């Protein structure tokens, strides 16, 4: 696995980070769907939201790694529209994760400030909530506005951007024959030039 992008292909680390991000985002949607529609007890709902929050925290770390990697190893050359679309995806995925965390500020302060990270390790966020409160931020307003943003981003904007990103990659690969998918796959689909 090379650590430098080639002109026509992403390097192995960029590919792994991309597909890990896809997996984490898909699992985030699955956990919240399961919690809201399939959980049949309070315990199952609690497990669902703990997993959702754990994955959201993991997504912030993963996005940070992706941005650091992309800055240290510039991306494959694409057109300005593709670059703009990638920047928008980064921004809105990060805002979704951040707004999800901020929507819990009041809850975390009132109920001990703990998230059970992947059902194994408790992370205490009560100091974060207290510092928000000390900085004259009304936690109920922060939580309410953040929850609205999180729901809007998660239900409408991100699925739309992800669908457009996927459709663009597929159309560039199969319709315009740019071999776009081969740039982000471990093994090329075809050897077309």
Residue pairs with C-beta under 8 A, 6 or more apart in sequence:
1 11
1 12
1 13
2 11
2 12
3 11
3 12
3 13
3 73
4 11
4 73
5 11
5 14
5 73
5 74
5 75
5 76
6 76
7 76
7 77
8 76
8 179
8 182
8 183
9 76
9 182
9 183
10 18
10 75
10 76
10 183
10 184
11 73
12 186
13 69
13 73
14 66
14 69
14 70
14 73
14 75
14 184
15 184
15 185
15 186
17 62
17 65
17 66
17 69
18 66
18 184
19 184
20 62
21 59
21 62
21 63
21 66
21 93
24 55
24 58
24 59
24 62
25 59
25 93
25 158
25 162
27 51
27 55
28 52
28 55
28 56
28 59
29 154
31 48
31 49
31 51
31 52
31 55
32 48
32 49
32 52
32 154
34 44
34 48
35 44
35 45
35 47
35 48
35 49
35 52
36 48
38 44
39 45
39 47
39 48
47 119
50 115
50 116
50 117
50 118
50 119
51 118
51 119
53 100
53 101
53 104
53 115
54 115
54 116
54 117
54 118
54 119
56 97
56 100
56 101
57 97
57 101
57 115
57 117
57 123
59 93
59 97
60 94
60 97
60 98
60 101
63 90
63 93
63 94
63 97
66 90
67 90
75 83
75 86
76 183
82 168
85 161
85 164
85 165
85 168
88 161
89 161
89 162
89 165
92 153
92 157
92 158
92 161
93 158
95 149
95 153
96 150
96 153
96 154
96 158
99 146
99 147
99 149
99 150
99 153
100 146
100 150
100 154
101 146
102 142
102 143
102 146
103 143
103 144
103 146
103 147
103 149
103 150
104 125
104 143
105 128
105 129
105 132
105 139
105 142
105 143
105 146
106 129
106 139
106 140
106 142
106 143
107 143
108 114
108 115
108 125
108 126
108 128
108 129
109 126
109 129
109 130
109 133
109 139
112 124
112 126
113 124
113 125
113 126
113 127
113 128
113 129
114 122
114 123
114 124
114 125
114 126
115 122
115 123
115 125
116 122
116 123
117 123
129 139
132 139
132 142
133 139
169 180
169 181
169 184
170 181
172 178
172 180
173 179
173 180
173 181
173 182
173 189
177 192
179 188
179 190
179 192
179 193
181 189
182 188
182 189
182 190
